[in-house]
Amino acid sequence: MPVGYLCFALHAHLPYVRHPERPHALEERWLFEALTETYLPLTIAMTRWTQEGIDWHMALSVSPTLAAMLRDPLLQDRYSAYLDRLIELAEAEKTRLADDADFRHLPIFYLGRLREMRGAYRAFDRDLTRIWSHLEALGHLELLTTAATHAFLPLVRTEEALKAQIEVAMIHHKAVFGRAPRGMWLPECAYRPGIDELLRSYGIVYTFAETQGVLNADPPPVFGVYAPILTQGGLAVFGRDAESSRQVWSSTDGYPGDFDYREFYRDIGYERPFEEVQVCLPEGIRTDTGLKYWRITGHPHDKAPYQPQWAREKAAQHAGHFLWCRQQQMAHLADKMGRPPIVTAVYDAELFGHWWYEGPEFLDMLVRKMHYDQTEIAFATPSQCLSLCADWQTCYLDMNTWGRDGYADVWVNASNDWIYPALHRMEHTMIQLAAAHPFASGLRKRALNQAARELMLAQSSDFAFIMDHRTAVDYAVRRTKLHVNRFERLAQMVEEDQYDVGLLDEIERRDNLFPAIDYRVYRSRNAAAGAKAGSVTGAEAVSAGTRPHAARPTVLMLAWEYPPLIVGGLARHVGSLAETLVEMGWDVHVITRSDAAAPPADASHPGAVALGADEAEVVNGVTVHRVSVTRPHGGGFLDWVLQLNLAMLDRARQLLGTGVRIDVLHAHDWLVHRTAKALKEISGVPLVCTMHATEHGRNGGIVSQLQRRIHHEEWSLTYDAARVIVCSQFMRDEVIRLFSLPDDKVAAIPNGITMAPSTDSTAASIAAATAAPVDARPTVLYIGRMVREKGIHVLLEAAVHIRAAVPDVRFVLIGRGPMEDTLRHQAHRLGLDGAVDFLGFVSDADRDAWLQAADVCVFPSLYEPFGIVALEAMAAGIAVVVSDTGGLREIVTHEVTGLTAYPGHAMSLADQTVRLLQDRDLAENLARRARAMVRERYAWQTVAARTAEVYEHVLQSVRHEEAPTG
């Protein structure tokens, strides 16, 4: 066992500085400089550690505002242009200083460094968040979030606004990184009593605090800051270690002040004639370019030329010294404590690279020395630290922050205290508006959502910080007033029910943060004070304009499959939709069937919390009720469906009997129709259904008696439902035609997907640590069921022609189904033995690994309502070939986001596949455009928001029908 553990945590945050109204916004440089000098160098180092098998573990807090900017296409384009301009300047400097013996090495050094950053940025697909997510999945990086817009939480006045900052942050974090965080970095490490209970209610396990905040706890912590403490609300708090912080933070006593390091405050942007540097100053204002030619030296004015190699050697020395100090410190502490101490070293990420240019090299060498040169101490993430013991001390923690004097002085003083009355007034107005309009739609909903964004943006702690430090004061004041004024104008629109659409459009364009935000996050827990007494249905509650319980509306979903029981795409769709609705503020119950893979009350999979003997569990916020179903002796498929519905209906009655109020029923496909219809009649709750496919479409018509029975059930379900959801325009046209539905009853909402890492070289090398196959041959991949409608037999016919053009190609087929044996015989008959691998069902991790390894994904469907697997491949950065049919036609635009082939035509399929195998530039360009399109259109937050709009539509219809007349 190690003597002690180093819990190393970085906080990456920048305020939201996106300015689409200006082609060159000076403040956007804050992001660009941080990318070039901090985020990219650190991410490159992390990927290299992983590739080399180094055992490293760290925590990284990523603020929602920073994550949003890192993923924003406008800022990605502008940063790429910024890098190109810097490289152009460095090339000009290389020519200018070619004969200067003292300085000619510096533009060469910067040119190499900038080209490395540009290459890495492109390799990372211009999105660092997905690389960080993948590093977390591999167990090296633990990602935290912080308040939505980095609000100074102790000065947020109302519980609703405090809750909104946390809830929106949690939703956005999971949307970006695919999993909920266990930790939250409190902005400015600002803690006050009560925040702990709120964080725990959202599943947050731990946070960090300044040294004096922990040491002044009551009772005083037995182990000081060298073990986490628990607040009375059950939140674990890690106290910052002052010694390790001082060594890195201090510009006078710490490493960054060494004379060999680069001087931050001298830059050629100020020192060279303007015409020589204007390529990097399109704003026409002198500012830093990042090309700095001097080292600190030690003299106020007489600086010596910077020597990168000297600085690198000094970074290695300092890394060794830091490690030696931690070894001595932990050995001493271990003797006193009787257990391994935890040294919590927390820093702003921007210190490493932006403020201390050599910081990433220091960190790189520290990690390597920790791994190769010693065994006494080990890295550990906060979660790993918490798993070491179970007897953490409980203490009362009072209000504290980091920064000057440790108690909020930086964020509330004579320079900035004027902002808080306005912010508090906005909070109260937002709460009142949310209570007054519980089911807004159209322009009113847009205005309310944008008002919520403006309030959050105005609350950013960065503006108060800037005013205190007197840096970009005019900008901070202007931004604060701008958001306040926009909020007031939007509130006026809502109150008067008069909307300036042009102004609303422009505000949404400029401040487009949190696209899935729901203004109802500001609804008070007491919003239902005027509810009817006694037992009422969800529909009655809506008609009364309030709810009989908590402010969160509730949907009950019925689905015959649900993760981890996965037969087809329906389970994944319902699971992701349900979890995202929870993040948006809905309570979601799902009734589904149990199986050997998912027995009742199974709490074995991640995110599950068993509720007890009622056969329910909470999985990532969704309450899941699983019922056992056995096929009657001698009974057929429809008999089993009847037993399923009887069991589901019985479970639903039990649920309603516990007092749970349901607002909306949502049935997924015809198998649950009987339960849905009975519940609708019993409760009076409106029914929504999703048709994931039709029996007519699957079989190309209705022929058998079984098909006619299923077709009738589908018709009945769409008749009983108030609204019908389908996954594509193709499906919309089909169900309207087949079931004679009115146009306005059917909504086309695409399936959503979770973005996966793309297959650039860096991500692929990371994936080598997982199950990614190793094979130099070009790979064509198919994922899906082995049924005739998927057209795999056409792909096998095409494989013969593809091999004629690309002889060493292999075909990997993932999935199971009734045609598998037939397809194996077909492959043998066509002479494809050794070229085709039938893998059957594989885990999600192995599927993702194959996506990393594939060169082309092919989906040759004859009938395809949507095409979710094609979207998953596009999200992973794989070029695709699809049949020009059904939902696939809506997803893939030929020669824009992929290539299309004639359905059922083997030669057409072969020609398009060979194009991608032989023209890698075409494949990469299509894949890049496809991934960007998928990210924009098919995020689960977008899909869930549109689904919630359907729910709200049927609820408004109920309210209108039941409103008194006369």
N, C-alpha and C positions, 0 to 999 in steps of 0.2 A: 504494500500500500504506500502511496506517496506520502511524504512528510506533510505536504500541504497542497492546496489547490489555488490556481490563479484564475479568477473569474474576470475575464477581459471583456469589456462591453463598450461599444461605440454608439454614439447617438448621431444619426445622419438626418439633418433637417435643414430646410431652407423655406422661407416664406413663399407664398404663391406669387410669382413675379412674371406671369404670362401676360404679354401685352400684344394681342393681335392687331390692335388699332395702329401700331407703329411698326414699320419694317425693321427698325433697329432700336430696341429698347435697352438703355444702359443697364437697367437693373437685371435684365436677363443674363448679363455677364456673371452675376453671382452664381448662377447655376452652371454656366459654361466653364468658369474657372474651377469650380468645385469638381465638375466632371473630369476635367483635364488633369488636375493636380491631386485629387483625392479619390473619387469614386472609381474611376477607371484603373489607376495604379493598384488600389487595394483589391479590386475584383480580379485583376490579372494575377496578383500574388496568390489570392485564395484558390483560383483554378489551378495554378501550378503546384501549390501544396497538395491539392487533391490528386492531381495526376501523378505526383511522385510518391504517393502513399504515405505522406506525413500525417501523423495523428494530431490534428488541431481542432480546437473547439472554441468558439467565441459567440458573443451575442451582438446583434446589430439591430438597433432601433431605427426604423425607417418611418418618418412622418408621412401621413397621408398626402400632405401637400407636395412633398418631394416625390413620392411615388407617382402621383398624378402627373407631375411635370416630366419625370423620366419616361413616361409612356405616351406623352402627348406628341402626335405627329408634327404639329407646327414647330414645337421646340426641338424635336429631333432634327427636322430639316434645318432649322436655324443654327443648331449646334454644329451640324456637319459643315455648313457654310463657314462658321466661325473657325473651325479647325483648318479648313482649306485656306482661309485668309492668314492664319498664323503660320502655316507651312510656307505660304508665299512670302511672308515677311522674313522668315528664317532663311529661305533660299536667297533673298536679296541681301540679307546681312552676311551670309556666307561669302557672297561675291565681294561685298564692300570690305570685309575684314580679312580677305584672303592673304594680304601681305602684313598683317598686324600680328606679330609673334605673341603678344600678350593676350589677345582676345580671339584669335581666329578659331580656336578650338571650341568656343562657346556656341556660335550658331550651328556648328556641326553637331554638337551635343544636343541642342534643342531640336534640330531637324530630325535626328534619329528618334528622340523621345516623342515628338509630335506625330511622326509617322507610325510609331508603335501604337499610340493612342488611337489614331484614326483606324488602323487595321483592326485593333481589338474592338472598337466600337461597331465596326461593320460585322465582325465575326460574332459579336453578341447580339446581332440583329437590332442594334440601336436601343436595346432595352435591358438594362442591368437587372431589373426586378426579377425577370424569369431566371437569370443565372443565380441570383441570391436564393430564389425559391428552390432551385435544384440542389444547391449546396445544403440547404436546410433539409431537404428530403434525404440527402446522403448522411445526415447526422452531424455535420461539421458546424453549421451556422444555425444559431437560434434567433429567429426574427421576432422583434417586438414591434408594437405600435406606440403611438402617443395620441394625445387629444387631436381631434379632427383637423383643426387649424392651429394647433399649438397654443391654445388659449391658456392664460394664466389662471388655473382652476380655482385657487382660493378666492379670487375676486369675481368669479362668476356668481351672480346673486341668487338665481333660482335653481331649484332642483331639476326642473325641466330642461333648462339650458345646459346644466352640467351633464345631465343624462344624454342630451343630444350630442355633445362633443364626444362622449365616450362611445355611444352606440353607432354613430356614423363612422367613427374611426374603426370600430370592429368590423362593420360591414365592408368598408373599403379595403381593409387589410385582407380579409378573406377573398374578396373579389380579385385582388391583385396577386396574392400569393397562394391561393387555393386552400388555405387552412387557417383556423382561428389562432390568434396569438395567445400564449400563456402569460406573457408579461406586458406591462405597459410602462413606458418611460413617462413620468409626470413632467410636463413642460417646466423647464427651469428647476427641476427636482422639487417643485412646490407642492408640499403636502399639507393638508389640514384634516382634522378628525372628521370622519363621516365619508371621506372619499374612499376609504378602505372598503366599507360595506358596499358601496356602489360598484366598485371595481370587481369585488367578489361576485356580485349578482350577475355580472357579465362574463364570468368564467375566468377572470384575470387572477393569477396565482401570486404574482410577485411584482415588485417595483424596486426602484433605487432611491436613496435619500442621501443628502449631504452629511458629512461626518458629524457635525455638531448636533444635527437633528436626532441621530441615533444615540449618540453618547448622552444626550440630555433626556432620553426617554425615562419613564417611570414604571417600574424600578430601573435603575441603571443596568444595562446589559452586562451579564457576567463576562462575556467574551468580547465586549466592546464592539467594534465594527468587523471582527474577524469571524463572525457567524451571523447568519440572518436572524432577525427577530420576527415575531408575529405580532401584528396589531390585535386589538381586541375584536376587530371585525374579521380576523383570520387571514389577513394579507401578509405575505412574507416581504420583508424589507431588507435589502442589502445596503449596508452603509459604505460610503466611499472611503477607501484607504488613503489617508493624507500623504503618507510617505511616497507611495508609488505615483500619486497624482503630481506632487511637487516636482519630482524628477523629470516628468514629461511636460507638465503644464508651464512651469515657470520659465519666462524668457530671460531671467537674470541668474537664478540658481539652477535651473534645469538644463537639460541637454540642448534645447533649441537655441540657447544663447552662445553656443560654442563658436569661436572665431572662424572656424573652417566652414561653417554652414553658410548657405546662401542668404544674402541680405534681402529681406522682404521689401523694404521701403525704397529701393532704387530700381527703376525700370526704364527701359529705353523709350517707353511711351511718353515720358516727360523730358528725356534727356536728348533725344535726337531731333533734328529739324522735322517739323510736322509733315512735310511732303514725303519724308523717308518712311514714316510709320503710318500714314493715313490709311493704307490698305486695311489695317486692323482697327481703325478708328472711324467707322462709317457714320457714327453719330456726330462727328465733327468736334468732339470734346476729347481733350487729352485724358487718358486713363491708362491703367496698367495693360500691358500686352502679354505679360508672363515671361518675356525675355529679360532676364535680370542678370547683369554681368559682374556683380560684385559679391564678395563674401563679407561676413560681418566685420572681421578684421579687428575690431576693438576700438577704433578711432571714430569719433563722431562724424568726421568729414573725409578723412584720408582713407579710402577703401582700397583694398587690393583685389585683383581679378579673382573671380570664383574658379575653383579647381574641383570639378565634379568627382574626380577620383579621390582626392583628399577627403571630401565630404563623405563619400561612400565608406572609406576606411574608418572615419570617425564614427559613422553610424554603426559599424560593426563593433567598435570598441564600446560604444554606449549600450548596445544591445547586450553585450557580454557583462557590462557593469550592472545593468538593470537586473539581469538574471541572477548574478552573484548576490546582489542586495536582497532579492526575493528569497533566495536560498537561506541566507543568514537570518532574515526576518522570520521566515516560517519555522526554521529550526528552533529559534528562540521562543516563538509563540507556542509551538507544539509541546515543548517542555512545560510551559506554564499552564496550558489549556488541558493537556491530557487527551487531546484529539487533534486531528489535522485542521489547522486553521484555513480559512478561506479569505484570500486577499482579493478584494473587489477593486479592480482598476477600471474606472469609467472615464471616458473622455468624449468631447465632441469629435466626431469623425473628421471634420474639416481641419482639425489641428494637424492631422497626418497628411501632409502634402501641400495644403493651401497655405497655412500659417507656418508650418515647419516643413519645408520642401522635401527634406530627406526623411520625413516621418514614415512613409511607406517602406523605405529601405530598412529603417530601424526595425519596423514591425516584421518585415520579411526575415531579417536575420535573427530576431528574437525567436520566432517560431521555429526556425531551423535549429538554433542552438538548443531550444527546449526539447526538440525531438531527437537530435543526434548526440548531444554533448552531455546529457545528464539524465538521471531518473528520479531525483529527489522530489521534484514538484511537477504537477501536471496541469494542463488546461482543463477547465470544466465550465460548461454553460450554467446559467442559473438553475435550470431544471435539474441538471445533473447534481449540482450542489445540494439542492433540496432533497434529493433522493438519498443522500449520505446518511442522514439521521432523521429521527421522528420526534425528537425532544427539544425543538426550538423554543426558546424562551418567549413568553408573551409579555408585551410591554405596552404602555400607553404612550403614543407618539404625538407630540404637540405640533403646531404649525411651524414649518421651517422651509427654507429654500436654499439653493446655492446662490452664488453671486455676492455682491458687496454686503457685508454685515450679516448675511445669512437669513434675513427675515423680510424679503420682498421689497427692500428699499429701492432696488433698481427699477422695479416695475410700477411703483406708485410713489411719486414724489412731485415736487413743484413743476417739473418739466412735462409731466404726462398725466397727472391726476384728472385733468379736464375730460379725458376720454370716457371715464367710467360712468358718470351719470347718463351719457348718451347710450352706452352699451346696456345699462340696466333698463332704461326705458324701452329699448328695442326688445329685450328679453320678454318683458311683460306684454308688449304689443303682439309679439309672435305667439305667445301662449294663448292670448285671447283670440287671435285669428284662427289658430289651430282648433280651439274648442268650438268656435262658432261655425266652422266649415269642416265637419268630420269626413265628408265624402265629396270633396270638391272634384271637379273635372274640367277639361277644356282650359280656357284662358285663366280661369280662377286658380286651377291647380298649378299651372305653370307659374303664375305670379307668386303663389304661396311658396312653392319650391324654391324659386329664385330668391325670395325674401329670406328664407332659411339660409341659403348660401351667403347672402350679403351679411347677415348677422354673424355667421361663423367667421367669415373673412375679416370683419371688423374686430373680432375678438383676438386676432393673432397677437401673441405676446411680443413678437418681433418689433412691432411698431413702437410700443412703449420702450423697449430696449434701445431702439435707435434714437428715440428722443432723448433718453437719458445719456447715451454715449455721444450725442451730438455729432453723428456722422452724416447720414443722409436724412436729416431732420425734415426738410421740405417734402421729401418723398413720403416719409412715414405719416406726416400730418395730412398730406393730400390724400393718401390712400385711405386713412381712417375716415376722413370727412366724406370721401367719395362713396364708401360702402354705407355709411350712415344715411347719406342723401338718397342713394339708390333704394335702400330699404324703405325709407319713409315714402318714397314715390310709389313703390310697389304696394305697400300697405294701403295707401290712399286708393289705388286702383281697386283693390279687393273690397275695401269698405264701401266705395261708391259703386262697385260693380260696373265700372267704366274702364276699358283697357286700351292703352296706347300700344297697339300691337308692334309698331315699328320700334318703339323704345324698348319694349319687352324683348323683342328679337335681338336687339343690339346688346342689352345687358346680358342675356343668355350667351351670346357669342363671346363676349369678353370674359365673363366670370363663369366658365363652364365646368367648374370643379364639382365632383361627386355627381355624375350624371344620373345615378339611381336614387338620389336623395328623396325622402318622403317627408314633407313638412309635418306630418302627424307625429313625428318623433318628439315634437314639442307639446303634445297633448298632455294635460295634467292627469295624474292618477285619480283625481276627483272629478273627472269630466262627466262621469255618469251619475252625478248627484241627483239629477232629476228623473232617474229611471223609474219605471213603474214598479210598484211593490209586487212581491209574489213571483210565481214562476211564469216567465214569458219566453216565447221563442225568439230566436235571433231576428226573424223578420219583424216581430212586434217591436223589438228594441230599436231597429232601424227606423220603423215608422214613427217612433216616439222621438227620434232625433238624437238618441243617446244609446248607451249600452248598459245592460244590467250588471256588468262586472268590470274588470279592468279595461283600459282604453284600447287594448289590442284587439282587433277583430279576429275571428276564428274561422278557419276552413277545415272541414273534414274531407279527406281524400280517401277514395276507395280504389285499390289497385291490386290486381291478382299476383303481382310480383313486386318486390322492393328489396334493395340491397340489405344484406349480402346475397340474397336469393336473386340471381340474375339469369333470366332465360334469354331475353333479347334487349332491345334498346329501351323498352318501356320502363324497366326498373330504374335504370340510370337517369332517365328523364324525370320520373316522379321524385326520386331521391334528391337530385340537384335542385329541382323546382321548389320542393318543400323546404329545404334548408335555406335557400335564398329568400323565400318568403318570410321565414323566421327572422332573418337578418333585416328585412325591410319593416318589421314591426307586426307581423301576423303571428298568431298562435296557430300551429298546424298539428292536426291529428291525422294519422294514416292508419286505416284498417287494411290488413293484407293477410296473406297466408303464411304459415310457418312451414318449415321443411327441415330436413336433416342438416341443411346448411344454415338454417336460421330458426332455431327452436324458440318457443315462447320465452319471453323475458331473457333473451340472450344479451348479455352485457359484455361479451368477450371482444367485440371489435372496437376499434378506436372511436372515441366520442360517445360511447353508449353509457348510460347510467340506468341501471335497473330500478323500477319503481316498486316491485314487490310481486305478490301473488296474483295481481290482477292481469297478468300477461301483457304488461305494457313496459316500455322502456323509453328513455329519452336519448335520442341519437342526434348529436349536433343540434340540439334545440327542438327537434321534431319528436312528438310523442307517437310512438309506433306501437300498434296493437296487432299481435299476430295470432291467428286462429289456426287450429289444427283441422285438417280435412283429410278424410280417407275415402277412397273410391268404393262405392257400395259393391258387394259381391255380385259379379255378373253385370254390373252397370257399365255404361259407356261414358264417353266424354261429357255429354250433356248432363248425365246424371251427376257426375262429379262437380260440374259447374253449379248445379242446383244445391248440392251439399255445401259448396263454398259460400254461396249466397246466404243460405240459412245460418251458417256459422258467423258470417260477417254481420248479418242483421242482428243476431243475438248479442254480439259484442257491442254493436252500436247502441242497442237499447240499454245495455249495462252502462255504457259511457254517459248517455243522456240522463240516466238515473242517478248519476253521481253529482248532478248539478252543472255539468259542463254545458255551456250555451254555444250553439253552432250558428254562424251567420250564413255560410255558404257550403253546399255540398259540391264536391268535384269528383265525378266518376271518370275513370280512365278505361276506355274500351268496353265492349259489349258484355264481357264476362261478369261484370259487377252490376249490370243493369237492374236485376231484380232487387238487390239491396238498395240501390239508389232510388228507385221508384217508391219502394215502401217507406224509406226514410223521408222522402219528400212529402208523402201523404201524411205521415205521422206528425212531423214537426212543422210543416208549413214553410220550411227553409227552401230558398231557391236552389235549383240544380243547374250546374254547369257540367258539360261533358267534353272530353277530348277524344276524338277519333284518331288513333295513331295509324290506322290502315283500315281497309275495307275488305270483306271477303270477296267481293266482286273483283276488286283490283288485284288481290293476291292470286286469284285463279283465272283471271281473264274472262270471267263470266260466272254465272250461277247455274250449276248443272245438277249436282246431287241433292238428295233430301237434306243432308246435314248442312250443306251450304245454304239451302233455302231457310233452314231454321236460324242459322247464324245471321243471315242477311235480315231476317225479320227482327231479330233482337237488336241489331244495329239501327234499323229504322225506328223501332220503338224508343230506344235510348235518345236518339236525336229529336224525336217528337216530344218526349217528356222533359227534355232539358230547356231551360230558358235561353241559354246560349250554347253554341257548339264551337269548339276550338279545334282547328286542324293545323298541320305543321307547314303547309305550303299552299301557294295559290293553285297548284295542280290538284292538291287534295280538296281545296275549297270548291273548285269547279266540279270535282267528282262527287262529293257528298251532296251538293245542291242538286245535281242531276239525278243521282241515284235515289235520294230520299225526298225529293220535291220540297226542298227547304227554301224559305225566303232569303234573299241575299243578305239582309241585315241581321240574320240570326247566326251567321257563320263568320268567325274571325280567324284569319290566318296568322298564326304566331309561330315563328320557326322554333325548332329545338335549340337549346343552348349548349355550349360546350365550355369546358375549363381549359384555358390556354396551357399548352405544354411547351417545354423547351424545344427550340428548332434544331435542325441538324447541322448547324455550322460546325467548323472544325473544333472550336473550343468546347462547345456543349457536347459534341460527340466524344471528346476525350474524357470529359467528366463522366459521361454515361458508361465509359469503359469500366468504371467501378461497380456498375450494376450488372445486369444480365445481358448486356448488348452482345449479340453474336459477333464472332470474329471470322470474317470471310472476305477475301479480296474480290470475289466475283460481284459484278453488278446484280442488284436484287430488285425484283418486282414483287410487291407485297399486295396480298388481298386479305381483308379482314371482314368477316360477316358470316351469316348463317349459310349452311350448305343446303340451299333449296333452289329449285329451278328458277324462281323469279329473280334471283341474284345474278344469273347469267355466268356462273363459274365455268360451265361447259363451253361457253363461247371463248372465255379466256384461255382454256386449254387448247382449243383449236387455234387461237391466235398465237399461242406459245410456239407452235411449230414454225410459223413464219418469223416470229421475233428471233428465235435461235438461229435462223438462217442469216440474219443481219448481225446479230450479236451472239456469237457461238457460246461464250462462257456464261451467259445470263442464267440465273436461277430464279425459280418462282416459289414463294413461300405463301401458303394458304393457311390462314388461322380461322378456326370456327368449326362448329359441328352442325349436323343436321341429317335428315333422312337420305339425302343424295350422296353422302360421303363415299360409300362403297362404290356406287355407280361412277363417281368421278375418279376414284382410284383406278378402276378398270379402264376408263377412258384414257387416263394419262399413260397407263401401260400400253394400251393399244396404239397410241400415237407415238410411242418410242420416247417418252419423256422421263423414263426411270432415271433417277440421279439428278434430274433437273428440276423436279417438283417435290417440295416437302409439304406433306399434310401434317400440321402440328396439332390439330384439334383445338380444344379449349385451352387458353393460356391465362395466366394471371394478368392483372392490369399492369404490374411492373414489367413483366416479360413482353406484353404487347407494346408498351412504351419503348422498351429496349429495341424491339424490332422496327418500330417507327424510326428510331435513331439510325438504324443500320440500313434502311431501305433507300434505294435510289429513286424509285417511282412507286406510287400506289395506284392500283387499277381497280375500278368498281364498274363492272360491265352489266349492271342490272337491266332486266327486261321491264320490271315494274318497281318503282321506288317512290314511296310517298314523300320522303324527305332526303335521306342520305347522311345520317349523323356520322357514320364512320369516315365518309369523305371529308367532312368538316374537321374531324379529329386529325386526320392526316394533314390537311392544310394548316391547321393550328400548330402542328409539330414542324412545319416548314418543309413538307415533302411535296414535290410536284405530283399532280394527279392527272389521270386519264379516266373519264367517266362516260357512261352512256348518255346520250342526249335525250333524256326522258324524265318525266315526272319531276320530283323535287330537285333532282340533280341538275336539271336544266336551269333552275333558278339559282342554284348555288355557284355553278361554274360557268364563267363566260369564256368562250373559246379564244385561246391565245391572249387572254388577259389574266385570268386566275387559274388556268389549267387548260387542258385539251379535251375535246369531246369527240366521241365516236358514234357511228350509227348503231342503235340498239340491235343486238343479235347478229352483227356483221363482224365476223372474225378478222377479215383483212383490214377493215377500217380501224378496229381496235389495235391490231398489230402495227399499222403504219404510225399511229399517234404515239404508241409506246416506244417504238424505235426512235422517233424524233427526240424524245426526252432522254433516252439512254445515250444517244450519240451527240446531242447538243446540250452540254452541261450549262452553258450560259443561259440558254432558253429556259432550262429547268429551274435554275436558281432565280431568274427574274420572275417567272410565274409563281414560284413558291413564295417569294418575298411579297409580291402583291396580294397573293391569296391570304397569307397570314395577316397582313394588315387589314384586309377586308373582313376576315373572320373576327378579329379582335373588335372591330367597330360594330359589326352587325349582330353577332351571335353570342355576346357575353350573357351569362346567366342573369345578371342584374337587369339587362334590357328585357330579356324574355319574361322574367318574373314581374317586372313593372307592368308590362303589357297584359300579363295574365291578371294581375291585381286590378287593372283598369276594367277588365271584363267582370270581375267580381263586383266592383263598385257600380258598374252599369246595372247589373241585375238587382243590386241592393237599392239603387235609386228608383228602379222600376217598381219594386215592392213598396217603397216609401210613397211613391206617387199614387199607386193603386189604393193604398190604405189610408191616404190622407182624407180627412173629413171634407165633404162638399156642402154647398148651400150658402 
